[in-house]
Amino acid sequence: MTSDPTYDILMAGTPSVDLTFALSTDALPHLGQECFADAFAMNPGAPLTTAFPLTRLGIRVGLRAHLGNDPMSRFVADRMREIGMCLDLIEWIDRPMPIISAGISLPHDRLFITYDGTDAVPLPPLHITVADLDRYRPRALTVGIGTRQDVILAARRRGILLFLDTYWDLKMLHSSALQELLPLVDVFSPNLPEALEMTGTGSAAEALDVLSGTVRRVAIKMGGEGCLASCDGNRFVVPAVPVCAVDTTGAGDNFDAGLIYGLLTGRSFEMSLHLANIAGGLSTTVHGGSNAAISPGMLEEYAATVYGDIA
């Protein structure tokens, strides 16, 4: 019998360190001027914005990623250990390779400036392999247009849940690779601007009509408007939960974590959408996309209070 750990979900991607500066006004300083933030947070980001809430919810996450010998990489590794994530799939690179994203969180929107220190020297590709599926026996796999076709097909044969989210990249959103991937995934969870852009439609309902013709389960994230989703021809309108939001950074990634958590714990797709909205909403009550300490008890107590019995 293998001694390798078993993961509930496998992910791949290189973490970032997110620096969040929160301002209470939308007015930014002019060039040459300075302003002081009302709050500050520093937290691991990129794939860890989903992996951290999943880990706190008791989902065992295996992350295949590169980390370097720089302070930011060590910060990420320390935080992963603190919350109980396994680092067995981390590949250590003997050079600095920080990805740093400075975000300005404003009352009505946010902006980012990112430095990618991995561009200096090409890194070996990060891939989940078919051998990984057999060795770690995941129940879910996050995929993207870079995921190997043989892995996707092998995961489908093994009944592994294939979860796809997107990000704002016009070339990717209009790529043939994304169109070819959509019919192979089990759940697709874009945000509204991404869904509108890739479908060329003018409303969430129209975008859902297009996407649901290709993907069995679609959840379009609409921020403060909740989400619009479909599953096997059934449509769901799930309102956002009432919260006092202070920072919306990473809310969509936390939504994904709640949705995956619901599906992996046997909830219906509709209830999983409610759990996703709760996770995404509660994440906005603290600064930093992966800093919300949402426990299973907190998530399910909130769901039971608002929605009644969990199903």
Helices and strands as residue ranges (DSSP letters): E 9-12, E 16-22, E 39-45, H 48-56, E 61-67, H 71-82, E 90-92, E 99-105, E 110-116, H 130-136, E 140-143, H 149-157, E 161-164, H 170-173, H 176-181, G 182-184, E 187-188, H 192-199, H 204-212, E 217-221, G 223-225, E 227-231, E 234-238, H 251-264, H 269-283, H 296-307
